Amino acid sequence: MFSALTKLPRTVWFLAAIRFLNDAASDAVYLLLPQNSATAIALFAGYAIFIASTDGAEKALIAELAPKARLGAAFGWLWTRIHPTAASRSAA
């Protein structure tokens, strides 16, 4: 099992590290909960700008790295990993 992990490209390891740091940061954000509604609105707006600016690059990276025959599965895996609730909503 571990020998298969060492054969993964550096890009996969890099994306996994970024994903881990993102998850750790999202857990740490509870310490920074806003104290008023203006701060909450500013945080939501900032997050929306971040998602809007990175979503296209994320999809382009998956489209380039995934084999053409497995492109649908790659996007399905992406959305299941990033947005776990999307899979449960689409199953209903």
Stockholm file with secondary structure:
# STOCKHOLM 1.0

chainA/1-92         MFSALTKLPRTVWFLAAIRFLNDAASDAVYLLLPQNSATAIALFAGYAIFIASTDGAEKALIAELAPKARLGAAFGWLWTRIHPTAASRSAA
#=GR chainA/1-92 SS CHHHHHTSCHHHHHHHHHHHHHHHHHHHGGGGCCSSHHHHHHHHHHHHHHHHHHHHHHHHHHHHHSCGGGHHHHHHHHHHHHCHHHHHHHHC
#=GC SS_cons        CHHHHHTSCHHHHHHHHHHHHHHHHHHHGGGGCCSSHHHHHHHHHHHHHHHHHHHHHHHHHHHHHSCGGGHHHHHHHHHHHHCHHHHHHHHC
//
